[in-house]
Amino acid sequence: MTASFTTDRAIPVTPLPRFVQIEPVGQCNLRCRMCPIQFRPDGGPGRPPAFMPYEAYCALIDQFVGMTELQLQGMGEPMLHPRFFDMVAYAAARGISVSTNTNLTVLSERRAEECIRSGLARVHVSLDAPTAGSYEYIRVRAHFDRVLRNLRRLLAARTRLGASGPDIQLVTVVMRRNLRELSGLVRLAHDLGIATVSVQHLCHDFSESTLPERYRSMREFVESETLDGEDPGRVETHFEEARQAAEALGVALRLPNLKARAHAPAVSGSRRRCDWPWRGAYVSFEGNAMPCCMVATPDRISFGNMRFEGVEAVWNNAAYQAFRASLEHGPPPGVCAGCAIYAGKF
């Protein structure tokens, strides 16, 4: 599905972003209940591996002139890519700060050392609970003990090599299922020697009218687990328990805002809504450009292919620019209306 927005406004050229997200891998070894990867056809049985070719990746990096920050992430698990750490090193050698989001289920001793030596600045590890039962319910096919082993393996490699980085953080998606376990997760982070826990709201309610039918069951899961309909008092009780644990243990804790912000059209050039399509690019493993990682599946929206059409040509094409105008001035595009970042509660 391609973007189909129209506008009568004169749209200036948008400078290339300094912040870029590239999806190295379009397949995953897990089937997390809130993630669209379970419905994505790429890399399925009988299909070739959904990996971005290394040469195509390097060409994209070279075209994003002025890039200072790169996140290697997407719907797939980045560390499945056989040249993932080469990708990191290629960008880091150009002075780009590189981070990744990972389920950390596939990490050997050798690759742990590669991770440390690659120049990776930050690793965000998805860990939604301090207990196997809750974690493995959410992250289907994952093994809690294996993730903890790999976390310890990565931390040990960093110490052994005398390195200051990468910074390792835990990222948690909070929902009704794991709300009461947040304080326990803070304590686990402290026990592991991890200084930061970032808690996020479910990112999207998948409410757009054009949502492909195969995503409907995931939308039902989100509706059943979101904190939007939860008792605010119960939410605040568990948030406060987590805050107190974090303060006592010296863990930096980030909690989401669950109250949606009011939106209004931009006035005098002041962008009051989400600014992601101006400040950052998201590119799938195939090269498809999308508004951000919150959409992340090109069957919902795509502006063109940066790998084959060129970065600058797609970044300022009519579809991308019209989308920006709709997001800034008019009713939000359907894929944005149900987004937690757009709502201000991510």
Secondary structure as GFF3:
##gff-version 3
##sequence-region A 1 346
A	DSSP	beta_strand	19	22	.	.	.	ID=ss1
A	DSSP	three_ten_helix	36	39	.	.	.	ID=ss2
A	DSSP	alpha_helix	54	63	.	.	.	ID=ss3
A	DSSP	beta_strand	69	72	.	.	.	ID=ss4
A	DSSP	three_ten_helix	78	80	.	.	.	ID=ss5
A	DSSP	alpha_helix	84	92	.	.	.	ID=ss6
A	DSSP	beta_strand	97	102	.	.	.	ID=ss7
A	DSSP	alpha_helix	109	117	.	.	.	ID=ss8
A	DSSP	beta_strand	122	126	.	.	.	ID=ss9
A	DSSP	alpha_helix	132	138	.	.	.	ID=ss10
A	DSSP	alpha_helix	144	160	.	.	.	ID=ss11
A	DSSP	beta_strand	167	174	.	.	.	ID=ss12
A	DSSP	three_ten_helix	179	181	.	.	.	ID=ss13
A	DSSP	alpha_helix	182	192	.	.	.	ID=ss14
A	DSSP	beta_strand	196	201	.	.	.	ID=ss15
A	DSSP	three_ten_helix	213	215	.	.	.	ID=ss16
A	DSSP	alpha_helix	216	225	.	.	.	ID=ss17
A	DSSP	three_ten_helix	227	229	.	.	.	ID=ss18
A	DSSP	alpha_helix	232	249	.	.	.	ID=ss19
A	DSSP	beta_strand	252	254	.	.	.	ID=ss20
A	DSSP	alpha_helix	276	279	.	.	.	ID=ss21
A	DSSP	beta_strand	280	283	.	.	.	ID=ss22
A	DSSP	beta_strand	289	290	.	.	.	ID=ss23
A	DSSP	alpha_helix	306	309	.	.	.	ID=ss24
A	DSSP	alpha_helix	311	315	.	.	.	ID=ss25
A	DSSP	alpha_helix	318	329	.	.	.	ID=ss26
A	DSSP	alpha_helix	334	337	.	.	.	ID=ss27
A	DSSP	alpha_helix	340	343	.	.	.	ID=ss28
###
